[in-house]
């Protein structure tokens, strides 16, 4: 009998991820976000194109518009986390989607009326960015309340694969929509995608536990401090933040150098650069598909450092690419980067969700994102400086090696002695 019971448990673990296909609420969330993320990827093409083609914006104005879309994370991520923890996450997500529908939808309306200006595009970029910050923090904090603990890795893998697919297919879809219906039509498609997301979230039946009542002595500042303290004092979370932040620093370097490397060093025709760059998204999709299976085989905790130090090691071959057939090394290495990064992200996000008390989930996610996303622009500047001083290829070697070496932070942590992520979350104030 013990052997039979063991076999049953093993079978349940092996097929745990398949249960998500029978969970109506998760499928609603997943399908809604698939459409929404495709719409957002379309806007990444349509918004600057609108500025260039319709409003004749300068290069500086387009750069400012691009920066405006991501500035919100640096400015309001921390207070957003504290505010999200005070509200039901599902409600926050619905409000953010409705607001983004109106905000993005205002562009094609203003264009049709002939009143669109660059000022409105800047306001739209900032306002939509603020809504995205609140939505993303809520979204990442909401998933653990929607799926079983044993399905968390698989759920994050599916959601990650969707995001990678949107990055792969979204720009192409955006270009097609712009060609067929104009930039205004493409922006309309994004607005409609938020409506689809609202409908899907409204259809979710399961209700999350209400947040605990706010104490009389609690202020927004004290709540933000509590979230930062939780991350800083947790022996594994702070290592994950160090690893991710360092990897993002070097990833920012890579992003600043890649186009220059392809066009000026490898002499790739500009029309083919997008096809070559797609290798990263293809690898990321594969990472999302296989993350859950790899976690079950290797261990849901162990795979965090294995993905960084083992899976990502061959990515450096991208920097060894040469003109002619040797250029194929680049998409191969770039695909490995996408695969290992997605497996790592799924694993570390699942770990964070598993060990964080529900009442701190929003602040934890916001604190982590605030830190690790903050290194990306620094890496971009560093890549430009080093590419100028030591050359593009040597700087790219340094970027890939640095990204791989970030994995040593999580290797030299308690994760090295763990196979799987512990199920129960600690009580508030625990330092892990």
QUISUL-V690255 format. One record per backbone hydrogen bond with DSSP energy under -1.0 kcal/mol. CO is the residue of the C=O (numbers start at 1). NH is the residue of the N-H. If there is no record, write none. Layout:
# QUISUL-V690255
CO_NH, CO_NH
This chain:
# QUISUL-V690255
1_5, 2_6, 3_7, 4_8, 5_9, 6_10, 7_11, 8_12, 9_13, 10_14, 11_15, 13_16, 16_19, 17_20, 18_21, 19_22, 20_23, 23_27, 24_28, 25_29, 26_30, 27_31, 28_32, 29_33, 30_34, 31_35, 32_36, 33_37, 34_38, 35_39, 36_40, 37_41, 38_42, 39_43, 40_44, 42_45, 42_46, 43_47, 45_49, 46_50, 47_51, 48_52, 49_53, 50_54, 50_55, 51_57, 58_62, 59_63, 60_64, 61_65, 62_66, 63_67, 64_68, 65_69, 67_71, 71_75, 72_76, 76_80, 77_81, 78_82, 79_83, 80_84, 81_85, 83_86, 84_87, 88_92, 89_93, 90_94, 91_95, 92_96, 93_97, 94_98, 95_99, 96_100, 97_101, 98_102, 99_103, 100_104, 101_105, 102_106, 104_107, 105_109, 106_110, 107_111, 108_112, 109_113, 110_115, 117_121, 118_122, 119_123, 120_124, 121_125, 122_126, 123_127, 124_128, 125_129, 126_130, 127_131, 128_132, 129_133, 130_134, 131_135, 132_136, 133_137, 134_138, 135_139, 136_140, 137_141, 138_142, 139_143, 142_145, 143_146, 143_147, 148_151, 149_152, 151_155, 152_156, 153_157, 154_158, 155_159, 156_160, 157_161, 158_162, 159_163, 160_164, 161_165, 162_166, 163_167, 164_168, 165_169, 166_170, 169_173, 170_174, 171_175, 172_176, 173_177, 174_178, 175_179, 176_180, 177_181, 178_182, 182_186, 183_187, 184_188, 185_189, 186_190, 187_191, 188_192, 189_193, 190_194, 191_195, 192_196, 193_197, 194_198, 195_199, 196_200, 197_201, 198_202, 199_203, 201_204, 215_218, 219_223, 220_224, 221_225, 222_226, 223_227, 224_228, 225_229, 226_230, 227_231, 228_232, 229_233, 234_238, 236_240, 237_241, 238_242, 239_243, 240_244, 241_245, 242_246, 243_247, 244_248, 245_249, 246_250, 247_251, 248_252, 249_253, 250_254, 251_255, 252_256, 253_257, 254_258, 257_261, 258_262, 259_263, 260_264, 261_266, 262_268, 269_272, 272_276, 273_277, 274_278, 276_279, 277_280, 278_282, 279_283, 280_284, 281_285, 282_286, 283_287, 284_288, 285_289, 286_290, 287_291, 290_294, 291_295, 292_296, 293_297, 294_298, 295_299, 299_303, 301_304, 302_306, 303_307, 305_309, 306_310, 306_311, 312_315, 313_316, 314_317, 315_318, 316_319, 318_321, 324_327, 325_328, 326_329, 327_330, 328_332, 329_333, 330_334, 331_335, 332_336, 333_337, 334_338, 335_339, 336_340, 337_341, 338_342, 339_343, 340_344, 341_345, 342_346, 343_347, 344_348, 345_349, 346_350, 347_351, 348_352, 349_353, 350_354, 351_355, 352_356, 357_360, 358_361, 360_364, 361_365, 362_366, 363_367, 364_368, 365_369, 366_370, 367_371, 368_372, 369_373, 375_379, 376_380, 377_381, 378_382, 379_383, 380_384, 381_385, 382_386, 383_387, 384_388, 385_389, 386_390, 391_395, 392_396, 393_397, 394_398, 395_399, 396_400, 397_401, 398_402, 399_403, 400_404, 401_405, 402_406, 404_407, 405_408, 406_409, 407_411, 408_412, 411_413, 413_416, 414_417, 415_418, 419_301, 419_302, 427_430, 431_235
